[in-house]
Amino acid sequence: MTCALDIEGIEDAPRGLSPPAARAYVEARVQGLCHEGALEVAHGVDQAAATVAGRLDAVEFKVAHLERASQELSDVMYRQQQELDAALARIERLRQQLAEVEGRTSDAAPVEIPPHY
């Protein structure tokens, strides 16, 4: 499907083609392809661009979800750290209370076990 055309005979690319497809159409015409052949080349460029755009959209979609999941995990970790700090503070207070109770009972007489044990 090649036809001989020189550069002066090439018309503008058909309407509705994306800029890369229009460039591919004109280049194909310059290389000697007829209108139908150049259109096939242009449509191939559009399909490749659509495939790339679709893959890029899918990657952007996944990245957006990963960013959201990362933020949610960060929030959970922050709350858990606050709960852990509060639990550690309670444990320390309980240790102090236990030490006070043990300090009070050490002055008293030792507890004797009844003889029936």
TORPA-4810 file (N, C-alpha, C, O; in nm, 3 decimals):
<nodes>
NODE_1_0.080_-0.119_0.000_0.000_0.000_0.000_0.085_0.126_0.000_0.045_0.226_0.059_M
NODE_2_0.193_0.124_-0.060_0.274_0.245_-0.065_0.241_0.323_-0.189_0.210_0.266_-0.294_T
NODE_3_0.248_0.451_-0.177_0.229_0.538_-0.292_0.332_0.648_-0.283_0.364_0.696_-0.175_C
NODE_4_0.383_0.688_-0.395_0.489_0.787_-0.397_0.430_0.927_-0.386_0.351_0.969_-0.471_A
NODE_5_0.469_0.998_-0.282_0.430_1.138_-0.263_0.553_1.215_-0.220_0.637_1.162_-0.146_L
NODE_6_0.565_1.333_-0.265_0.673_1.414_-0.211_0.615_1.503_-0.101_0.493_1.512_-0.086_D
NODE_7_0.700_1.566_-0.025_0.660_1.641_0.093_0.558_1.749_0.061_0.470_1.774_0.143_I
NODE_8_0.566_1.812_-0.053_0.472_1.919_-0.087_0.330_1.867_-0.102_0.236_1.943_-0.083_E
NODE_9_0.312_1.739_-0.137_0.179_1.685_-0.161_0.108_1.634_-0.037_-0.007_1.591_-0.046_G
NODE_10_0.172_1.637_0.075_0.113_1.582_0.198_0.018_1.684_0.258_0.054_1.800_0.280_I
NODE_11_-0.102_1.640_0.284_-0.199_1.727_0.349_-0.184_1.712_0.500_-0.114_1.624_0.549_E
NODE_12_-0.250_1.798_0.571_-0.248_1.787_0.716_-0.308_1.654_0.758_-0.386_1.594_0.684_D
NODE_13_-0.273_1.609_0.875_-0.325_1.482_0.926_-0.476_1.495_0.946_-0.526_1.604_0.973_A
NODE_14_-0.547_1.387_0.934_-0.692_1.390_0.954_-0.727_1.437_1.096_-0.651_1.417_1.191_P
NODE_15_-0.844_1.497_1.109_-0.889_1.544_1.240_-0.920_1.425_1.328_-0.952_1.317_1.281_R
NODE_16_-0.909_1.449_1.457_-0.940_1.343_1.553_-0.820_1.262_1.597_-0.833_1.178_1.687_G
NODE_17_-0.705_1.283_1.537_-0.585_1.212_1.579_-0.516_1.291_1.690_-0.517_1.414_1.690_L
NODE_18_-0.458_1.219_1.781_-0.380_1.286_1.886_-0.254_1.344_1.822_-0.215_1.301_1.714_S
NODE_19_-0.191_1.440_1.888_-0.068_1.497_1.829_0.039_1.393_1.795_0.097_1.401_1.686_P
NODE_20_0.067_1.295_1.883_0.167_1.194_1.842_0.121_1.112_1.722_0.201_1.077_1.635_P
NODE_21_-0.008_1.080_1.717_-0.059_1.002_1.603_-0.056_1.085_1.475_-0.026_1.033_1.368_A
NODE_22_-0.086_1.215_1.485_-0.081_1.302_1.368_0.062_1.311_1.316_0.085_1.308_1.195_A
NODE_23_0.160_1.322_1.409_0.301_1.324_1.366_0.338_1.194_1.297_0.406_1.194_1.194_R
NODE_24_0.291_1.082_1.353_0.320_0.952_1.293_0.256_0.941_1.155_0.314_0.884_1.063_A
NODE_25_0.136_0.996_1.141_0.067_0.995_1.011_0.148_1.072_0.908_0.173_1.023_0.797_Y
NODE_26_0.190_1.194_0.944_0.266_1.277_0.850_0.399_1.210_0.815_0.439_1.209_0.699_V
NODE_27_0.467_1.155_0.916_0.595_1.088_0.890_0.575_0.967_0.798_0.658_0.942_0.711_E
NODE_28_0.465_0.893_0.818_0.439_0.778_0.734_0.410_0.821_0.591_0.452_0.755_0.496_A
NODE_29_0.340_0.932_0.577_0.313_0.983_0.441_0.443_1.029_0.376_0.463_1.007_0.257_R
NODE_30_0.531_1.095_0.454_0.659_1.140_0.400_0.741_1.020_0.354_0.812_1.026_0.253_V
NODE_31_0.732_0.910_0.429_0.809_0.791_0.393_0.748_0.717_0.275_0.806_0.620_0.226_Q
NODE_32_0.631_0.761_0.230_0.576_0.702_0.109_0.451_0.619_0.128_0.402_0.561_0.030_G
NODE_33_0.398_0.609_0.246_0.276_0.532_0.265_0.156_0.613_0.216_0.154_0.735_0.227_L
NODE_34_0.057_0.543_0.162_-0.064_0.612_0.120_-0.148_0.644_0.243_-0.111_0.609_0.355_C
NODE_35_-0.259_0.710_0.222_-0.344_0.757_0.331_-0.384_0.643_0.425_-0.372_0.657_0.547_H
NODE_36_-0.431_0.532_0.371_-0.476_0.420_0.453_-0.362_0.361_0.536_-0.379_0.331_0.654_E
NODE_37_-0.248_0.346_0.474_-0.132_0.293_0.547_-0.087_0.387_0.658_-0.054_0.343_0.768_G
NODE_38_-0.087_0.517_0.628_-0.048_0.615_0.729_-0.149_0.618_0.843_-0.112_0.636_0.959_A
NODE_39_-0.277_0.600_0.810_-0.380_0.596_0.916_-0.359_0.475_1.006_-0.377_0.484_1.128_L
NODE_40_-0.322_0.362_0.947_-0.295_0.243_1.029_-0.180_0.270_1.125_-0.187_0.232_1.242_E
NODE_41_-0.076_0.335_1.077_0.037_0.370_1.163_-0.010_0.464_1.274_0.025_0.444_1.391_V
NODE_42_-0.089_0.565_1.238_-0.137_0.662_1.337_-0.225_0.594_1.441_-0.213_0.625_1.560_A
NODE_43_-0.312_0.505_1.400_-0.398_0.435_1.495_-0.317_0.342_1.585_-0.350_0.325_1.703_H
NODE_44_-0.212_0.284_1.531_-0.123_0.203_1.613_-0.057_0.286_1.722_-0.042_0.241_1.836_G
NODE_45_-0.016_0.409_1.685_0.044_0.499_1.785_-0.059_0.535_1.892_-0.027_0.537_2.011_V
NODE_46_-0.184_0.563_1.850_-0.291_0.595_1.946_-0.318_0.478_2.040_-0.337_0.498_2.160_D
NODE_47_-0.321_0.356_1.985_-0.347_0.240_2.069_-0.234_0.218_2.168_-0.259_0.184_2.284_Q
NODE_48_-0.111_0.236_2.125_0.003_0.222_2.216_-0.003_0.327_2.325_0.024_0.298_2.442_A
NODE_49_-0.040_0.451_2.286_-0.051_0.558_2.386_-0.164_0.528_2.484_-0.150_0.554_2.603_A
NODE_50_-0.274_0.472_2.435_-0.387_0.438_2.523_-0.347_0.329_2.620_-0.385_0.332_2.737_A
NODE_51_-0.269_0.231_2.571_-0.222_0.124_2.659_-0.131_0.180_2.768_-0.144_0.145_2.885_T
NODE_52_-0.040_0.266_2.728_0.051_0.329_2.826_-0.028_0.414_2.923_-0.002_0.411_3.044_V
NODE_53_-0.125_0.491_2.872_-0.206_0.576_2.959_-0.287_0.491_3.056_-0.300_0.526_3.173_A
NODE_54_-0.340_0.380_3.008_-0.415_0.289_3.095_-0.328_0.230_3.205_-0.369_0.220_3.320_G
NODE_55_-0.208_0.191_3.168_-0.116_0.136_3.267_-0.075_0.243_3.367_-0.062_0.216_3.486_R
NODE_56_-0.054_0.366_3.318_-0.019_0.476_3.407_-0.134_0.506_3.504_-0.111_0.531_3.622_L
NODE_57_-0.257_0.504_3.453_-0.373_0.524_3.541_-0.380_0.416_3.649_-0.409_0.446_3.765_D
NODE_58_-0.355_0.292_3.610_-0.358_0.182_3.707_-0.251_0.201_3.814_-0.276_0.177_3.932_A
NODE_59_-0.133_0.243_3.773_-0.025_0.266_3.870_-0.060_0.381_3.963_-0.038_0.372_4.083_V
NODE_60_-0.115_0.490_3.908_-0.156_0.604_3.991_-0.263_0.562_4.090_-0.262_0.604_4.206_E
NODE_61_-0.358_0.478_4.046_-0.464_0.429_4.133_-0.404_0.349_4.249_-0.442_0.367_4.364_F
NODE_62_-0.311_0.260_4.217_-0.247_0.178_4.321_-0.167_0.264_4.418_-0.170_0.241_4.539_K
NODE_63_-0.095_0.362_4.366_-0.015_0.450_4.452_-0.106_0.528_4.547_-0.073_0.544_4.665_V
NODE_64_-0.220_0.576_4.496_-0.313_0.649_4.581_-0.363_0.561_4.695_-0.371_0.605_4.810_A
NODE_65_-0.397_0.436_4.663_-0.443_0.344_4.768_-0.331_0.311_4.866_-0.356_0.300_4.986_H
NODE_66_-0.210_0.295_4.817_-0.098_0.266_4.907_-0.069_0.384_4.999_-0.036_0.365_5.116_L
NODE_67_-0.080_0.506_4.946_-0.060_0.624_5.030_-0.165_0.630_5.140_-0.134_0.660_5.255_E
NODE_68_-0.291_0.601_5.105_-0.397_0.602_5.205_-0.373_0.493_5.309_-0.387_0.518_5.429_R
NODE_69_-0.337_0.373_5.265_-0.311_0.263_5.358_-0.193_0.296_5.449_-0.195_0.266_5.568_A
NODE_70_-0.092_0.358_5.393_0.024_0.398_5.472_-0.014_0.499_5.580_0.032_0.490_5.694_S
NODE_71_-0.098_0.595_5.545_-0.144_0.694_5.643_-0.228_0.629_5.752_-0.214_0.663_5.870_Q
NODE_72_-0.314_0.535_5.713_-0.396_0.465_5.812_-0.307_0.384_5.907_-0.331_0.384_6.028_E
NODE_73_-0.207_0.317_5.854_-0.114_0.241_5.939_-0.036_0.332_6.032_-0.012_0.299_6.148_L
NODE_74_0.002_0.447_5.981_0.073_0.543_6.064_-0.015_0.591_6.179_0.032_0.604_6.292_S
NODE_75_-0.142_0.617_6.151_-0.235_0.659_6.255_-0.253_0.551_6.360_-0.257_0.580_6.480_D
NODE_76_-0.266_0.426_6.316_-0.281_0.313_6.409_-0.157_0.301_6.496_-0.168_0.282_6.617_V
NODE_77_-0.039_0.312_6.436_0.085_0.301_6.514_0.094_0.413_6.617_0.140_0.389_6.729_M
NODE_78_0.052_0.532_6.581_0.056_0.645_6.674_-0.036_0.618_6.794_0.004_0.638_6.908_Y
NODE_79_-0.159_0.572_6.766_-0.252_0.542_6.876_-0.198_0.430_6.964_-0.209_0.436_7.086_R
NODE_80_-0.140_0.327_6.903_-0.085_0.215_6.981_0.032_0.261_7.067_0.048_0.215_7.179_Q
NODE_81_0.114_0.352_7.015_0.225_0.403_7.094_0.173_0.481_7.215_0.229_0.472_7.324_Q
NODE_82_0.065_0.558_7.194_0.007_0.632_7.306_-0.046_0.535_7.412_-0.027_0.556_7.531_Q
NODE_83_-0.115_0.428_7.366_-0.166_0.328_7.459_-0.053_0.256_7.532_-0.063_0.229_7.652_E
NODE_84_0.055_0.227_7.462_0.171_0.162_7.524_0.234_0.252_7.628_0.269_0.207_7.737_L
NODE_85_0.249_0.380_7.596_0.305_0.475_7.694_0.218_0.483_7.818_0.269_0.487_7.929_D
NODE_86_0.085_0.487_7.799_-0.007_0.493_7.913_0.003_0.365_7.996_0.003_0.372_8.119_A
NODE_87_0.012_0.249_7.931_0.025_0.121_8.003_0.156_0.116_8.081_0.158_0.070_8.195_A
NODE_88_0.264_0.162_8.022_0.393_0.163_8.092_0.388_0.257_8.213_0.446_0.226_8.317_L
NODE_89_0.319_0.370_8.199_0.307_0.462_8.313_0.225_0.396_8.425_0.260_0.410_8.542_A
NODE_90_0.116_0.325_8.390_0.037_0.253_8.491_0.120_0.146_8.560_0.112_0.131_8.682_R
NODE_91_0.199_0.073_8.485_0.285_-0.031_8.544_0.383_0.031_8.642_0.405_-0.023_8.750_I
NODE_92_0.441_0.144_8.606_0.536_0.211_8.695_0.466_0.256_8.823_0.522_0.242_8.932_E
NODE_93_0.344_0.310_8.811_0.270_0.350_8.932_0.239_0.230_9.019_0.247_0.238_9.141_R
NODE_94_0.202_0.116_8.956_0.174_-0.005_9.032_0.300_-0.058_9.102_0.292_-0.106_9.215_L
NODE_95_0.413_-0.049_9.037_0.540_-0.090_9.100_0.568_-0.005_9.223_0.610_-0.056_9.327_R
NODE_96_0.545_0.125_9.210_0.567_0.214_9.324_0.471_0.181_9.438_0.511_0.179_9.555_Q
NODE_97_0.344_0.155_9.405_0.247_0.119_9.508_0.285_-0.013_9.574_0.274_-0.027_9.696_Q
NODE_98_0.330_-0.110_9.495_0.374_-0.238_9.549_0.493_-0.221_9.641_0.500_-0.284_9.747_L
NODE_99_0.587_-0.137_9.601_0.705_-0.112_9.685_0.663_-0.048_9.816_0.718_-0.079_9.921_A
NODE_100_0.565_0.043_9.811_0.516_0.106_9.934_0.449_0.004_10.024_0.472_0.003_10.145_E
NODE_101_0.367_-0.084_9.966_0.298_-0.187_10.045_0.400_-0.283_10.105_0.389_-0.320_10.222_V
NODE_102_0.499_-0.323_10.026_0.602_-0.414_10.079_0.683_-0.346_10.188_0.724_-0.410_10.284_E
NODE_103_0.707_-0.216_10.173_0.779_-0.141_10.276_0.702_-0.136_10.405_0.763_-0.143_10.512_G
NODE_104_0.572_-0.125_10.400_0.489_-0.121_10.521_0.482_-0.258_10.587_0.485_-0.267_10.709_R
NODE_105_0.473_-0.364_10.511_0.457_-0.499_10.569_0.589_-0.554_10.619_0.587_-0.648_10.699_T
NODE_106_0.701_-0.504_10.576_0.829_-0.558_10.622_0.855_-0.522_10.767_0.932_-0.590_10.834_S
NODE_107_0.793_-0.415_10.818_0.810_-0.377_10.958_0.722_-0.462_11.049_0.754_-0.479_11.167_D
NODE_108_0.616_-0.514_10.999_0.524_-0.594_11.079_0.582_-0.733_11.101_0.679_-0.773_11.037_A
NODE_109_0.521_-0.804_11.194_0.565_-0.940_11.225_0.541_-1.029_11.104_0.443_-1.010_11.032_A
NODE_110_0.629_-1.124_11.081_0.609_-1.212_10.968_0.479_-1.291_10.982_0.438_-1.327_11.092_P
NODE_111_0.418_-1.317_10.868_0.293_-1.393_10.870_0.328_-1.539_10.891_0.407_-1.598_10.818_V
NODE_112_0.264_-1.595_10.995_0.291_-1.737_11.023_0.186_-1.821_10.954_0.068_-1.784_10.945_E
NODE_113_0.231_-1.933_10.905_0.139_-2.026_10.840_0.071_-2.108_10.950_0.139_-2.160_11.039_I
NODE_114_-0.057_-2.121_10.945_-0.126_-2.204_11.048_-0.075_-2.347_11.045_-0.032_-2.396_10.941_P
NODE_115_-0.081_-2.414_11.159_-0.023_-2.550_11.168_-0.094_-2.653_11.081_-0.034_-2.756_11.048_P
NODE_116_-0.217_-2.631_11.044_-0.285_-2.734_10.965_-0.243_-2.734_10.819_-0.293_-2.817_10.743_H
NODE_117_-0.155_-2.646_10.776_-0.108_-2.647_10.639_0.010_-2.736_10.621_0.062_-2.748_10.511_Y
</nodes>
